[in-house]
């Protein structure tokens, strides 16, 4: 298996594990998770960079590369905010699948237009299989909640506003992906990881200064430990994703990153004791078939 593709699959697994661990911190909000992830990841990557003697290389990063990496991180942060807003306002399954699908489509087209990356027929078939499996996984979770006729479901429908947020998030992610890919041409993985976290870390610090409700002072110590463990998985995910983006096509990285919900479901069954559903297993098999098709091509 190519190193880049293996790295992005490992990154997707680590990202799923990070979310499963974060879910056990029941008193923490989504922004609490983001704050701990960004700051702890920034600290760990800086320590590793210093310990392996690459800090001077980071300081010698060309300003154009640093600017592109910072731009990619900024656009990714905007996309995350829009995505989380869409999920809270709309149906989880449709919102998640729509955003992921559009991100893959936009990334493939952006890689073709901006980076002249080839698009093989097997890539499209594999992408469709992965996204189909992701839809099945998320759709079953949605059906397990409130009935679609309930007032809560009617208030959280897939409205034009939610769709617009999904399109915006996917666009920001894909443009940020291309900016990061280009920026990594003139720097190393650790520098990319540092700059990738520096922007959201500063942004979340600013938000916490303005809004005291998202500060970590009210989170119990036990949940802070869980968030710290979740952040360590996030560090692995970040490094794997950055390395994969440097070694593989941007479009392939985006497609294989879409497998994270599949890993999340498997981990949820193993550690959170979620029920095993035949339909979801079918979705997982479909997604894995898409992964194998892409890797085989």
C-alpha positions as CSV (number, residue, x, y, z in Angstrom):
1,X,0.0,0.0,0.0
2,X,1.4,3.5,-0.9
3,X,2.7,5.4,2.2
4,X,0.5,8.4,1.6
5,X,-2.7,6.4,1.3
6,X,-1.8,4.3,4.4
7,X,-1.1,7.5,6.3
8,X,-4.5,9.1,5.5
9,X,-6.3,5.9,6.6
10,X,-4.3,5.9,9.8
11,X,-5.2,9.5,10.2
12,X,-8.9,8.8,9.8
13,X,-8.8,6.0,12.4
14,X,-7.0,8.4,14.9
15,X,-9.6,11.1,14.2
16,X,-12.4,8.7,14.8
17,X,-10.7,7.5,18.1
18,X,-10.3,11.1,19.1
19,X,-14.0,11.7,18.7
20,X,-15.0,8.5,20.6
21,X,-12.8,9.4,23.6
22,X,-14.1,13.0,23.5
23,X,-17.7,11.7,23.6
24,X,-17.0,10.1,27.0
25,X,-16.3,13.6,28.4
26,X,-20.0,14.3,28.9
27,X,-19.7,17.8,30.4
28,X,-17.5,19.2,27.7
29,X,-18.9,21.2,24.8
30,X,-17.8,21.0,21.2
31,X,-15.7,24.2,21.6
32,X,-14.0,22.8,24.7
33,X,-12.9,19.8,22.6
34,X,-11.6,22.1,19.9
35,X,-9.7,24.3,22.4
36,X,-8.0,21.3,24.0
37,X,-7.2,19.7,20.7
38,X,-5.7,22.8,19.2
39,X,-3.6,23.9,22.1
40,X,-2.3,20.5,23.2
41,X,-1.6,19.5,19.6
42,X,0.3,22.8,19.1
43,X,2.3,22.1,22.3
44,X,3.1,18.5,21.4
45,X,4.2,19.3,17.8
46,X,6.4,22.1,19.0
47,X,8.1,19.8,21.6
48,X,8.6,17.1,19.0
49,X,10.0,19.7,16.5
50,X,12.5,21.0,19.1
51,X,13.5,17.5,20.2
52,X,14.4,16.3,16.7
53,X,16.2,19.6,15.9
54,X,13.8,20.8,13.2
55,X,12.9,24.1,14.9
56,X,15.5,26.1,12.9
57,X,14.1,24.6,9.7
58,X,10.6,25.8,10.7
59,X,11.9,29.3,11.3
60,X,13.5,29.2,7.7
61,X,10.1,28.4,6.1
62,X,9.5,30.6,3.1
63,X,7.0,33.3,3.8
64,X,4.9,32.2,0.8
65,X,4.6,28.6,2.2
66,X,3.8,29.9,5.7
67,X,1.1,32.2,4.3
68,X,-0.5,29.3,2.4
69,X,-0.4,27.0,5.4
70,X,-1.9,29.8,7.5
71,X,-4.6,30.4,4.9
72,X,-5.3,26.7,4.7
73,X,-5.7,26.6,8.5
74,X,-8.0,29.7,8.5
75,X,-10.2,28.3,5.8
76,X,-10.4,24.9,7.6
77,X,-11.4,26.7,10.8
78,X,-14.2,28.6,9.1
79,X,-15.3,25.4,7.5
80,X,-15.4,23.6,10.9
81,X,-17.5,26.4,12.4
82,X,-20.0,26.3,9.5
83,X,-20.2,22.5,9.6
84,X,-20.8,22.4,13.4
85,X,-23.5,25.0,13.0
86,X,-25.1,23.1,10.2
87,X,-25.1,19.8,12.2
88,X,-26.8,21.6,15.2
89,X,-29.5,23.1,13.0
90,X,-30.2,20.2,10.5
91,X,-30.6,16.5,10.3
92,X,-27.3,14.9,11.3
93,X,-27.2,12.2,8.6
94,X,-28.1,14.3,5.6
95,X,-26.0,17.2,6.8
96,X,-22.9,15.1,7.5
97,X,-23.2,13.2,4.2
98,X,-23.9,16.2,2.1
99,X,-20.9,18.2,3.5
100,X,-18.6,15.2,3.1
101,X,-19.8,14.4,-0.4
102,X,-19.4,18.0,-1.6
103,X,-15.9,18.2,0.1
104,X,-14.8,15.2,-1.9
105,X,-16.3,16.5,-5.1
106,X,-14.8,20.0,-4.7
107,X,-11.4,18.6,-3.7
108,X,-11.3,16.3,-6.8
109,X,-12.2,19.2,-9.0
110,X,-9.8,21.6,-7.3
111,X,-6.9,19.1,-7.5
112,X,-7.6,18.7,-11.2
113,X,-7.8,22.4,-11.9
114,X,-5.1,23.8,-9.5
115,X,-2.7,20.9,-9.3
116,X,-3.3,19.1,-12.6
117,X,-4.0,15.8,-10.7
118,X,-5.4,13.0,-12.9
119,X,-8.9,11.7,-12.2
120,X,-9.1,7.9,-12.9
121,X,-12.5,6.3,-13.5
122,X,-11.8,4.0,-10.5
123,X,-11.4,7.1,-8.3
124,X,-14.9,8.2,-9.1
125,X,-16.4,4.8,-8.5
126,X,-14.4,4.3,-5.2
127,X,-15.5,7.8,-4.0
128,X,-19.1,7.0,-4.7
129,X,-18.9,3.7,-2.8
130,X,-17.2,5.4,0.2
131,X,-19.8,8.2,0.3
132,X,-22.6,5.7,-0.1
133,X,-21.4,3.7,2.8
134,X,-21.0,6.9,4.9
135,X,-24.5,7.9,4.1
136,X,-25.9,4.5,5.2
137,X,-23.9,4.7,8.5
138,X,-25.1,8.2,9.3
139,X,-28.7,7.6,8.1
140,X,-29.1,4.7,10.5
141,X,-28.0,6.8,13.4
142,X,-30.5,9.5,12.3
143,X,-33.4,7.0,12.2
144,X,-32.5,5.8,15.7
145,X,-33.4,9.3,17.1
146,X,-36.6,11.2,17.2
147,X,-39.3,10.3,14.6
148,X,-39.3,12.6,11.6
149,X,-42.8,13.8,12.5
150,X,-41.8,15.1,15.9
151,X,-41.5,18.8,16.6
152,X,-37.8,18.5,17.2
153,X,-37.2,16.8,13.9
154,X,-39.4,19.4,12.1
155,X,-37.3,22.2,13.6
156,X,-34.0,20.5,12.5
157,X,-34.8,19.7,8.9
158,X,-32.5,20.0,6.0
159,X,-33.4,23.6,5.2
160,X,-31.9,25.8,2.5
161,X,-29.9,27.6,5.2
162,X,-28.4,24.3,6.4
163,X,-27.6,23.3,2.8
164,X,-25.9,26.7,2.3
165,X,-23.8,26.1,5.4
166,X,-22.9,22.6,4.2
167,X,-21.8,24.0,0.8
168,X,-19.8,26.8,2.5
169,X,-18.1,24.3,4.8
170,X,-17.2,21.9,2.0
171,X,-15.8,24.8,-0.1
172,X,-13.7,26.1,2.8
173,X,-12.3,22.6,3.5
174,X,-11.4,21.9,-0.2
175,X,-9.8,25.3,-0.8
176,X,-7.9,25.0,2.5
177,X,-6.8,21.5,1.4
178,X,-5.3,22.8,-1.8
179,X,-3.6,25.8,0.0
180,X,-2.1,23.4,2.5
181,X,-1.0,21.0,-0.3
182,X,0.8,23.8,-2.1
183,X,2.4,25.2,1.1
184,X,3.8,21.8,2.0
185,X,5.9,21.7,-1.1
186,X,8.4,24.1,0.5
187,X,8.4,22.9,4.1
188,X,8.2,19.8,6.3
189,X,5.3,17.9,8.0
190,X,6.0,19.3,11.5
191,X,6.1,22.9,10.3
192,X,2.8,22.3,8.5
193,X,1.3,20.8,11.6
194,X,2.4,23.7,13.8
195,X,0.9,26.3,11.5
196,X,-2.2,24.2,11.0
197,X,-2.9,24.5,14.7
198,X,-1.5,27.9,15.4
199,X,-4.4,29.7,13.7
200,X,-7.3,27.8,15.4
201,X,-5.5,28.0,18.7
202,X,-5.3,31.8,18.6
203,X,-8.9,32.0,17.2
204,X,-10.3,29.9,20.1
205,X,-8.3,31.9,22.6
206,X,-9.9,35.0,21.3
207,X,-13.3,33.5,21.4
208,X,-12.8,32.4,25.0
209,X,-11.7,35.9,26.0
210,X,-14.9,37.3,24.5
211,X,-17.2,34.5,25.7
212,X,-16.4,33.1,29.2
213,X,-18.9,30.3,28.8
214,X,-16.6,28.2,26.6
215,X,-13.6,28.5,29.0
216,X,-12.3,25.2,30.5
217,X,-12.7,26.4,34.2
218,X,-16.1,24.6,34.5
219,X,-15.0,21.3,33.1
220,X,-14.4,18.6,35.8
221,X,-10.8,17.2,36.0
222,X,-11.9,13.7,34.9
223,X,-13.3,15.1,31.7
224,X,-10.2,17.2,31.2
225,X,-8.1,14.0,31.3
226,X,-10.4,12.4,28.7
227,X,-10.1,15.5,26.5
228,X,-6.3,15.3,26.8
229,X,-6.3,11.7,25.7
230,X,-8.6,12.7,22.8
231,X,-6.2,15.4,21.9
232,X,-3.3,13.0,21.7
233,X,-5.3,10.9,19.1
234,X,-5.9,14.2,17.4
235,X,-2.2,14.9,17.2
236,X,-1.7,11.5,15.5
237,X,-4.5,12.3,13.1
238,X,-3.0,15.7,12.3
239,X,0.5,14.4,11.6
240,X,-0.9,11.5,9.5
241,X,-3.1,13.8,7.5
242,X,-0.3,16.3,6.9
243,X,2.1,13.6,5.9
244,X,-0.5,12.0,3.6
245,X,-1.2,15.3,1.9
246,X,2.5,15.8,1.2
247,X,2.9,12.3,-0.2
248,X,-0.4,11.8,-2.0
249,X,-2.8,13.6,-4.3
250,X,-5.1,16.1,-2.6
251,X,-8.2,14.4,-4.1
252,X,-7.2,10.9,-2.8
253,X,-6.5,12.4,0.6
254,X,-10.0,14.0,0.7
255,X,-11.7,10.8,-0.5
256,X,-9.9,8.5,2.0
257,X,-10.5,11.0,4.9
258,X,-14.2,10.4,4.4
259,X,-13.8,6.9,5.9
260,X,-13.5,8.3,9.4
261,X,-17.3,7.8,10.2
262,X,-16.8,4.1,9.4
263,X,-14.0,3.8,11.9
264,X,-16.0,5.8,14.4
265,X,-18.9,3.4,14.2
266,X,-16.6,0.4,14.7
267,X,-15.0,2.0,17.7
268,X,-18.4,3.0,19.1
269,X,-19.6,-0.6,18.9
270,X,-16.4,-1.9,20.5
271,X,-16.0,0.7,23.3
272,X,-19.4,2.5,23.7
273,X,-21.5,-0.6,23.3
274,X,-23.6,0.8,20.5
275,X,-25.8,-1.8,18.8
276,X,-24.6,-3.6,15.7
277,X,-27.0,-3.0,12.8
278,X,-27.1,-5.0,9.6
279,X,-27.6,-2.0,7.4
280,X,-24.7,-0.2,9.0
281,X,-22.4,-3.2,8.4
282,X,-23.5,-3.1,4.8
283,X,-22.5,0.6,4.6
284,X,-19.1,-0.2,6.2
285,X,-18.5,-3.0,3.6
286,X,-19.4,-0.7,0.8
287,X,-17.0,2.0,2.0
288,X,-14.2,-0.5,2.5
289,X,-14.8,-1.8,-1.1
290,X,-14.4,1.8,-2.3
291,X,-11.1,2.1,-0.4
292,X,-9.8,-1.1,-1.9
293,X,-10.8,0.0,-5.4
294,X,-9.0,3.3,-5.0
295,X,-5.9,1.7,-3.6
296,X,-5.9,-1.0,-6.2
297,X,-6.0,1.6,-9.0
